[in-house]
Amino acid sequence: MKLPICELCASSGTLCSGCSAKLADGRLTELDVKISALLYKMKDKYNLNDADFTKAIDLGRVVLVLTKGDVGKLIGREGKVVAEISQEVGKKVRIAEMSGDVRKTISDIIMPAKLLGINEVFSMAGTSYKVRLPSSELSHLPIDLNSLEKALYSLLDSKVSIVFE
């Protein structure tokens, strides 16, 4: 199982100096630590040995859990793993694959809404992204627009604007 904290910290519930340093400098959040410990406890119950948890982003009403591996592992059979995480965190949880393919990652996050396209915009201020969605899909977005832009900003580390066509 791949976690953002070491196995010792996940099993004991206390952070070692290395993981504490990651938390202090912002590479980890309290939510990352909490979900890592929870997944470690659940690993034998749900056979999560091959699971990969990368990062969690708190979006207000929703927590976005990112993985570099198979999304199905963190969802679990009949959604039991994601339901248990959701119950423990106290918010709805969405699982998305964080891959090198930006289009696939954004599609996972906004599902069941459909993605028209992504434009990479180059300017003097740097690179930004314009995510294009059909106007009819506004009601299908799983999270509100501000939370979605915040999630995409932290994921892509660039300014993101969402437009409806």
C-alpha positions as CSV (number, residue, x, y, z in Angstrom):
1,M,0.0,0.0,0.0
2,K,1.3,3.4,-0.9
3,L,0.5,6.3,1.4
4,P,1.9,9.8,1.8
5,I,3.1,8.9,5.3
6,C,5.3,6.0,6.3
7,E,3.9,2.7,7.5
8,L,5.1,3.2,11.0
9,C,3.2,6.5,11.3
10,A,0.1,5.0,9.7
11,S,0.0,2.1,12.2
12,S,0.9,4.0,15.3
13,G,-1.1,7.1,14.9
14,T,1.9,9.4,15.8
15,L,4.1,11.0,13.2
16,C,7.9,10.4,13.0
17,S,10.3,13.3,12.4
18,G,10.2,12.8,8.6
19,C,6.4,12.8,8.3
20,S,6.2,15.7,10.9
21,A,8.5,17.7,8.6
22,K,6.3,17.0,5.6
23,L,3.3,18.2,7.6
24,A,5.1,21.3,8.8
25,D,6.2,22.4,5.4
26,G,2.8,21.8,3.7
27,R,3.6,18.7,1.7
28,L,1.1,16.9,3.9
29,T,-2.2,18.0,5.5
30,E,-3.9,16.7,8.6
31,L,-6.5,15.2,6.3
32,D,-3.8,13.3,4.4
33,V,-2.6,11.8,7.8
34,K,-6.1,11.0,8.9
35,I,-7.1,9.2,5.7
36,S,-3.7,7.4,5.5
37,A,-4.2,6.0,9.0
38,L,-7.8,5.0,8.2
39,L,-6.8,3.2,5.0
40,Y,-4.0,1.4,6.9
41,K,-6.5,0.1,9.4
42,M,-8.8,-1.0,6.6
43,K,-6.1,-2.7,4.5
44,D,-6.7,-6.2,5.7
45,K,-10.4,-5.9,5.9
46,Y,-10.8,-4.8,2.3
47,N,-7.5,-6.2,0.8
48,L,-6.0,-2.7,0.1
49,N,-2.4,-3.9,-0.2
50,D,-2.2,-2.7,-3.8
51,A,-4.0,0.6,-3.1
52,D,-2.3,3.9,-3.7
53,F,-3.4,7.0,-1.8
54,T,-1.6,10.2,-3.0
55,K,-3.4,13.2,-1.5
56,A,-6.7,14.4,-0.1
57,I,-8.2,17.9,-0.8
58,D,-10.9,19.3,1.4
59,L,-13.4,21.2,-0.8
60,G,-15.9,22.1,1.9
61,R,-18.8,19.7,1.5
62,V,-16.7,17.2,-0.4
63,V,-13.3,15.6,0.1
64,L,-11.4,14.7,-3.0
65,V,-9.2,11.7,-2.6
66,L,-6.5,11.3,-5.3
67,T,-4.8,8.1,-6.3
68,K,-2.1,7.3,-8.8
69,G,-3.3,3.7,-9.0
70,D,-6.5,1.9,-9.6
71,V,-9.5,4.0,-8.5
72,G,-11.5,0.9,-7.9
73,K,-9.3,-0.2,-5.0
74,L,-10.2,3.0,-3.0
75,I,-13.8,2.7,-4.0
76,G,-14.0,-0.9,-2.9
77,R,-16.5,-3.6,-3.7
78,E,-20.0,-2.1,-3.7
79,G,-18.4,1.2,-2.6
80,K,-17.7,0.0,0.9
81,V,-14.2,1.6,1.2
82,V,-15.3,5.0,0.1
83,A,-18.4,4.8,2.3
84,E,-16.3,4.1,5.3
85,I,-13.9,6.9,4.5
86,S,-16.8,9.2,4.1
87,Q,-18.4,8.2,7.4
88,E,-15.1,8.7,9.2
89,V,-14.4,12.1,7.6
90,G,-18.0,13.3,7.9
91,K,-18.2,14.5,4.3
92,K,-19.0,13.1,0.9
93,V,-15.8,11.6,-0.7
94,R,-14.9,11.5,-4.4
95,I,-12.1,9.3,-5.7
96,A,-10.1,10.5,-8.7
97,E,-7.0,9.1,-10.5
98,M,-4.1,11.6,-10.6
99,S,-2.4,10.6,-13.8
100,G,-0.1,12.3,-16.3
101,D,-3.2,12.8,-18.5
102,V,-4.8,16.0,-17.3
103,R,-7.9,15.4,-19.3
104,K,-8.6,12.0,-17.7
105,T,-8.0,13.4,-14.2
106,I,-10.4,16.3,-14.7
107,S,-12.9,14.0,-16.2
108,D,-12.7,11.8,-13.1
109,I,-13.3,14.8,-10.9
110,I,-16.3,16.2,-12.7
111,M,-18.0,12.9,-13.5
112,P,-20.9,12.5,-14.3
113,A,-20.6,15.8,-16.1
114,K,-19.0,15.7,-19.5
115,L,-15.9,17.5,-20.5
116,L,-15.8,19.4,-23.8
117,G,-12.1,20.2,-23.7
118,I,-9.2,21.8,-21.9
119,N,-7.2,24.7,-23.3
120,E,-3.7,25.4,-22.1
121,V,-3.4,29.2,-22.1
122,F,0.1,30.7,-22.2
123,S,0.7,34.3,-21.1
124,M,3.3,36.5,-19.6
125,A,1.9,35.6,-16.1
126,G,2.5,31.9,-16.8
127,T,0.4,28.9,-17.9
128,S,-3.2,28.6,-17.0
129,Y,-6.0,26.2,-18.0
130,K,-9.5,26.8,-19.4
131,V,-11.8,23.9,-18.7
132,R,-14.7,23.9,-21.1
133,L,-18.0,22.2,-20.2
134,P,-21.4,22.2,-22.0
135,S,-23.9,24.6,-20.4
136,S,-26.3,21.7,-19.9
137,E,-23.8,19.9,-17.6
138,L,-23.9,22.6,-14.8
139,S,-26.5,20.7,-12.9
140,H,-24.5,17.4,-13.2
141,L,-21.3,18.8,-11.5
142,P,-20.6,16.9,-8.2
143,I,-19.3,20.0,-6.5
144,D,-19.8,23.7,-6.7
145,L,-17.7,25.8,-9.2
146,N,-15.5,27.5,-6.6
147,S,-14.6,24.2,-5.0
148,L,-13.9,22.7,-8.4
149,E,-11.6,25.5,-9.4
150,K,-9.8,25.2,-6.0
151,A,-9.3,21.5,-6.5
152,L,-8.1,21.9,-10.1
153,Y,-5.7,24.7,-9.0
154,S,-4.1,22.6,-6.3
155,L,-4.0,19.6,-8.6
156,L,-2.5,21.4,-11.7
157,D,-0.6,24.0,-9.7
158,S,-1.9,26.6,-12.2
159,K,-4.8,29.1,-12.5
160,V,-7.9,27.3,-13.8
161,S,-11.0,28.9,-15.2
162,I,-14.2,26.9,-15.9
163,V,-16.3,28.1,-18.8
164,F,-19.7,26.8,-20.0
165,E,-20.4,26.8,-23.8
